[in-house]
Amino acid sequence: MGGVDLLDSMLGYYRIHLRSRPWYKRIFFHMVDMTLVNAWLLWRRINADSYMPLYDFKLAVSEHLRKAGKAVMTKKRGRPSSIVGTPTSSRGGTPSRIPESPVPAKKTRKTPARHQDLPLASVRTDGISHFPIWKKNARQICQNCSKFRSFTLCEKCNVYLCYNDKRNCYKEFHEE
């Protein structure tokens, strides 16, 4: 019974603790835990030369599952938007009114920032739903070669990639 004892001891290390009344939720998360521990044990058997702790393995799997089905979000750059509040006066702590100046609203960019989060390699090379979208008025630097600007956006990865008769960064990016 070495395998069962090993599984039970490994389940105790990093269990998904959710205090829930319904019995089916507890069974579901127990099955998820068992699946992750068994997958980690198989990964260790296959990759005997490298080591990854169980906790890091669970984090990597959850990060991959989180990013697998959606397009990659871009980080916002620049100054955070200012919140117009009512500062308190120095006397009684009551709010004082400050007249708003007629400052025109700042134009926001319609295109994403140049430096984008790249998708995971497994998502990037899966060959599913990587459709090119032609953005006529939104030209960005190619995320593969970083030399040229491109109008072509990958729908799933949300990155701009160039291609022409001399180079095909779109194909290279999705095959690496």
Stockholm file with secondary structure:
# STOCKHOLM 1.0

chainA/1-176         MGGVDLLDSMLGYYRIHLRSRPWYKRIFFHMVDMTLVNAWLLWRRINADSYMPLYDFKLAVSEHLRKAGKAVMTKKRGRPSSIVGTPTSSRGGTPSRIPESPVPAKKTRKTPARHQDLPLASVRTDGISHFPIWKKNARQICQNCSKFRSFTLCEKCNVYLCYNDKRNCYKEFHEE
#=GR chainA/1-176 SS CHHHHHHHHHHHHSCCCCCCSCHHHHHHHHHHHHHHHHHHHHHHHHCTTSCCCHHHHHHHHHHHHHHHSSCCCCCCCSCCCCCCCCCBCTTTSCBCCCCCCCCCCCCCCSSCCSSCCCCCHHHHTSCSSCCEEECTTCCEECTTTSSSEESEEETTTCCBCCBCSSCBHHHHHHHC
#=GC SS_cons         CHHHHHHHHHHHHSCCCCCCSCHHHHHHHHHHHHHHHHHHHHHHHHCTTSCCCHHHHHHHHHHHHHHHSSCCCCCCCSCCCCCCCCCBCTTTSCBCCCCCCCCCCCCCCSSCCSSCCCCCHHHHTSCSSCCEEECTTCCEECTTTSSSEESEEETTTCCBCCBCSSCBHHHHHHHC
//
